[in-house]
Amino acid sequence: MLRLYRFTENETITENFILRVKLVEPDCNIINLGPKKLEVTEFYGLSNVIDKNILTLDYEKRMNLECTIRVATIESHLPAHGQLVTGDPVKEQPRGDHPPSYFSSSNQKMGPLCKRGDCIPGLNKLTKTIKTSCEDFLLMGIRYQHLDPPSPNIDYITIRLDLTDTRSRSVYKVLCYTK
């Protein structure tokens, strides 16, 4: 039971009412971790691409159901020890003034260590909120770049998934996932 008060210059009006609330249990089985893990092998390193091997989206695909993913790194302040980037790092090509041993073909470093995360050419930091279809999200080529050693061996990315009925534009399911 709730009580509502309305104050006027001359009187106070009180109204009692019941507010019905329906709790809907979230479906935590929509976003699942895939067969591969999202790992960074070294400080200031890059993860592999977030794709269908990292995340699987298991929802009922119907003609009138639209799946969108929203990643708002600025609002959530996550990831805390890195950033999300797109693009492929440009690897330095051998030059004539360096001996061949300077460049190891199997383990070429991607760039100098930097805290701002902008010193690896070819990478673009995601500075704004991403809102895209679920299928497009897995094809964007998003990676995690580590920036803050020494840090815990785990960081988090917040992903919001909305399933919307395209006919009524009502949200069918909302799922927030952090990992």
MARKOLNU-49402 format. One record per residue (C-alpha): x, y, z; residue number from 0; residue in three letters. Coordinates in Angstrom, 2 decimals, m for minus. Layout:
- x  y  z  num  residu
- X  Y  Z  NUM  ala
...
END
This chain:
- x  y  z  num  residu
- 0.00  0.00  0.00  0  met
- 1.33  3.42  m0.95  1  leu
- 0.18  6.82  0.22  2  arg
- 0.24  9.87  m2.03  3  leu
- 0.18  13.39  m0.60  4  tyr
- m0.81  16.48  m2.55  5  arg
- m0.20  19.76  m0.80  6  phe
- m2.12  22.90  m1.69  7  thr
- m2.29  26.29  m0.02  8  glu
- m5.49  25.39  1.83  9  asn
- m5.36  21.65  2.41  10  glu
- m3.46  18.40  2.17  11  thr
- m5.04  15.62  0.17  12  ile
- m4.06  12.05  0.99  13  thr
- m4.74  9.13  m1.28  14  glu
- m3.97  5.48  m0.60  15  asn
- m3.42  3.14  m3.52  16  phe
- m1.92  m0.19  m4.47  17  ile
- 0.71  m0.35  m7.16  18  leu
- 0.96  m3.73  m8.84  19  arg
- 4.46  m4.74  m9.87  20  val
- 5.24  m7.72  m12.03  21  lys
- 8.78  m9.01  m11.64  22  leu
- 10.16  m10.66  m14.73  23  val
- 13.10  m12.93  m14.21  24  glu
- 15.96  m12.09  m16.58  25  pro
- 16.92  m14.71  m19.11  26  asp
- 20.61  m15.17  m18.44  27  cys
- 21.03  m17.75  m21.15  28  asn
- 20.97  m15.37  m24.11  29  ile
- 24.62  m14.28  m23.96  30  ile
- 26.96  m17.21  m23.48  31  asn
- 30.71  m17.49  m23.57  32  leu
- 31.92  m19.26  m26.68  33  gly
- 34.56  m21.95  m27.08  34  pro
- 37.42  m19.40  m27.01  35  lys
- 38.32  m17.03  m24.17  36  lys
- 38.96  m13.31  m24.51  37  leu
- 42.58  m13.17  m23.37  38  glu
- 45.44  m10.70  m23.44  39  val
- 48.78  m12.46  m23.14  40  thr
- 50.93  m9.48  m22.08  41  glu
- 50.77  m5.99  m20.56  42  phe
- 49.66  m3.40  m23.13  43  tyr
- 48.65  m6.29  m25.39  44  gly
- 45.59  m6.91  m27.53  45  leu
- 42.99  m9.62  m27.23  46  ser
- 41.67  m11.62  m30.09  47  asn
- 38.57  m10.24  m31.85  48  val
- 35.20  m10.47  m30.06  49  ile
- 33.21  m12.64  m32.45  50  asp
- 30.99  m15.74  m32.44  51  lys
- 33.91  m17.76  m31.05  52  asn
- 34.03  m15.52  m27.94  53  ile
- 30.29  m14.81  m27.48  54  leu
- 27.28  m16.77  m28.64  55  thr
- 23.84  m15.19  m28.70  56  leu
- 21.09  m17.72  m28.12  57  asp
- 17.65  m16.18  m28.58  58  tyr
- 14.52  m17.09  m30.46  59  glu
- 15.04  m15.63  m33.94  60  lys
- 11.62  m14.54  m35.15  61  arg
- 10.69  m12.27  m38.01  62  met
- 9.32  m9.54  m35.73  63  asn
- 12.09  m9.69  m33.12  64  leu
- 15.03  m7.29  m33.39  65  glu
- 18.21  m7.90  m31.40  66  cys
- 20.42  m4.90  m30.57  67  thr
- 23.56  m4.64  m28.50  68  ile
- 24.65  m1.50  m26.68  69  arg
- 28.12  m1.02  m25.21  70  val
- 28.57  2.22  m23.25  71  ala
- 32.12  2.25  m21.91  72  thr
- 31.96  5.91  m20.85  73  ile
- 28.78  5.46  m18.77  74  glu
- 29.84  2.22  m17.09  75  ser
- 33.53  3.16  m16.64  76  his
- 34.33  m0.35  m17.83  77  leu
- 36.69  m1.79  m18.83  78  pro
- 38.67  m0.40  m15.90  79  ala
- 42.17  m1.47  m16.97  80  his
- 41.94  m1.19  m20.73  81  gly
- 39.86  m0.02  m23.65  82  gln
- 37.89  m1.37  m26.57  83  leu
- 39.41  m0.83  m30.00  84  val
- 38.69  m1.73  m33.60  85  thr
- 41.01  m2.23  m36.51  86  gly
- 44.12  m4.27  m37.07  87  asp
- 47.52  m3.20  m35.76  88  pro
- 49.91  m2.19  m38.52  89  val
- 53.05  m4.24  m38.15  90  lys
- 56.36  m2.55  m38.77  91  glu
- 58.03  m3.68  m41.96  92  gln
- 61.75  m4.51  m42.07  93  pro
- 63.88  m1.59  m43.19  94  arg
- 67.30  m1.54  m44.76  95  gly
- 68.95  0.15  m41.77  96  asp
- 68.03  m2.70  m39.36  97  his
- 69.62  m6.15  m39.39  98  pro
- 67.24  m9.06  m40.14  99  pro
- 67.57  m10.30  m36.54  100  ser
- 65.89  m7.07  m35.34  101  tyr
- 62.58  m8.35  m36.69  102  phe
- 61.44  m11.72  m35.43  103  ser
- 58.92  m13.09  m37.90  104  ser
- 57.20  m15.25  m35.28  105  ser
- 56.90  m12.76  m32.41  106  asn
- 56.92  m9.23  m33.74  107  gln
- 55.93  m6.64  m31.12  108  lys
- 52.92  m4.54  m32.07  109  met
- 54.30  m1.25  m30.83  110  gly
- 55.89  0.61  m27.95  111  pro
- 54.33  0.47  m24.52  112  leu
- 52.02  3.39  m23.83  113  cys
- 49.40  4.25  m21.24  114  lys
- 47.13  6.28  m23.53  115  arg
- 46.63  3.36  m25.88  116  gly
- 47.08  5.40  m29.03  117  asp
- 50.60  4.36  m29.95  118  cys
- 49.74  1.25  m31.96  119  ile
- 49.04  2.38  m35.53  120  pro
- 45.91  0.95  m37.12  121  gly
- 43.80  0.78  m33.94  122  leu
- 40.82  3.06  m33.29  123  asn
- 39.61  3.57  m29.72  124  lys
- 35.85  3.26  m29.22  125  leu
- 35.08  6.61  m27.61  126  thr
- 31.31  6.67  m27.97  127  lys
- 28.42  4.37  m27.18  128  thr
- 27.97  1.54  m29.66  129  ile
- 24.42  0.54  m30.56  130  lys
- 24.13  m1.99  m33.35  131  thr
- 22.42  m5.21  m34.31  132  ser
- 23.63  m8.35  m32.56  133  cys
- 24.92  m9.86  m35.80  134  glu
- 26.83  m6.69  m36.74  135  asp
- 28.36  m6.45  m33.26  136  phe
- 30.01  m9.84  m33.69  137  leu
- 31.42  m8.71  m37.06  138  leu
- 32.79  m5.29  m35.95  139  met
- 36.23  m6.61  m35.06  140  gly
- 36.23  m5.22  m31.51  141  ile
- 39.24  m6.10  m29.36  142  arg
- 40.25  m5.40  m25.77  143  tyr
- 43.53  m3.51  m25.31  144  gln
- 45.24  m3.65  m21.90  145  his
- 46.55  m0.29  m20.62  146  leu
- 47.09  m0.40  m16.86  147  asp
- 49.75  m2.71  m15.44  148  pro
- 50.09  m3.99  m12.83  149  pro
- 46.41  m4.72  m12.65  150  ser
- 44.21  m7.62  m11.67  151  pro
- 44.17  m10.49  m14.11  152  asn
- 40.53  m9.81  m14.99  153  ile
- 38.61  m6.85  m16.40  154  asp
- 34.97  m6.35  m17.38  155  tyr
- 33.01  m5.18  m20.41  156  ile
- 29.35  m4.23  m19.97  157  thr
- 27.06  m5.35  m22.78  158  ile
- 23.35  m4.53  m22.93  159  arg
- 21.24  m6.72  m25.20  160  leu
- 17.68  m5.67  m26.12  161  asp
- 15.16  m7.88  m27.86  162  leu
- 12.49  m5.59  m29.31  163  thr
- 9.20  m6.45  m30.99  164  asp
- 9.36  m4.54  m34.29  165  thr
- 5.57  m4.26  m34.61  166  arg
- 4.83  m2.63  m31.27  167  ser
- 8.39  m1.35  m30.55  168  arg
- 8.04  m2.77  m27.06  169  ser
- 11.08  m4.30  m25.44  170  val
- 10.65  m8.03  m25.21  171  tyr
- 13.75  m8.78  m23.12  172  lys
- 16.64  m6.77  m21.74  173  val
- 19.83  m8.39  m20.58  174  leu
- 22.90  m6.70  m19.17  175  cys
- 26.03  m8.78  m19.12  176  tyr
- 29.39  m7.94  m17.64  177  thr
- 32.43  m10.11  m18.03  178  lys
END
